[in-house]
Amino acid sequence: TGEHLPFRLGGITSKIIAATWLMFIVVIIIVASISYGMYKDAFYNYGNALCLSSNAQAAYAINGDLVQRFARTLKIDREYEQFAAHLDALSSKINAKYFYILADNGVPGMYTYIYDASHSEQIPGEKYALGRTETKDEYVGADEVLATGQGFAKAAYYNDVYGELYYAYAPITNSKGEVVAFLGTDVDIAPLHEQVNHYRLVVFSTMFIALAVFSVIYFFVVRRILAMPLLRITASALNLAQGDLNLQSSGEMLTRRDEIGRLARAFETMSRNIAGAVFDIEHLMKSVRDGRVLERADLSAYRGDYLRIISGVNNTLDMVSKYFNALPEVVAFFDADQNLLYGNE
């Protein structure tokens, strides 16, 4: 039956598995990378949008007239304490890591802290030279907020000793619509980073598991539909070369409609043709041994080399018959029951 043939991963099977496995892993890596990239972009876009919206909404909720007065007095009184408590609650509500108000003190690039969530003893009144640690774009961004009254169109990013943050500036206006200060909001994106890293771990772990499962399933599928049928046909070819005309194929393989099925059917047809030729030759040789010199094989079933072989045997018998007919003596063959098998003319 060929069911117990030794299975070894041969050339064509290994190449098919390797090529398909390589193609699958490339596709998996591409899909995983795209998925991870989209997820990462979505998270950072979310962080950017969160920072911008928190900054703009918080700035809108701040009383600019009070900020303007505190910028003139720079003193902590009961009203300032209430104002600071309100901003503390607002900072906590939007989950800002740093939350501060800076006002222009008339010196280019120099600003005054009106409020900071850290409640430094020097605030309000601490001077801050924006531009000493920030980049030029950030410095210009702060000036533009005060000059044009427009907040950041996109949150800026920095990663230093203060953490990995998105930050944005938004204008604070008084009751007359004048820009009197700007609100700085820094949002910690480390939690986003953790979620992105977790998703990356999930994506690539899933990729490796899918690859392993695919490899195992694909190996056994290829083994069943390709490797084992080819091994059976190979075994049949080797047996045929040694004179065994039994085809090592199953009915399932012969009924397949793919290339393996056509190969199995073609090989079985070849095996039957060889078996028929061998049978006819053996039958003719037995007839000669028994004395039935007039026996001939039917040539209609053969073509090509088989036709030439069988025709050669028939021609040999014709020559033997002519030889006997040419003898002047009577030549007759009888079987054990004295039945005439052959007699020359």
Protein Blocks (a to p, Z undefined) as FASTA:
>chain_A
ZZmgccdddfklmmmmmmmmmmmmmmmmmmmmmmmmmmmmmmmmmmmmmmmmmmmmmmmm
pcfklmmmmmmnopacfklmmmmmmmmmmmmmnopabdcddddehighiacdfbdfklpa
kbghiacdehjlmcfklmmmmmmmmmnopacfbdcddddfkopcdddddddddfkopafb
dcdddddfklmmmmmmmmmmmmmmmmmmmmmmmmmmmmmmmmmmmmmmmmmmmmmmmmmm
nopabdcbdfklmmpcbfklmmmmmmmmmmmmmmmmmmmmmmmmmmmmnopakbccdfkl
pghjllmmmmmmmmmmmmmmmmmmmpmbdcddddfkopafbdcZZ
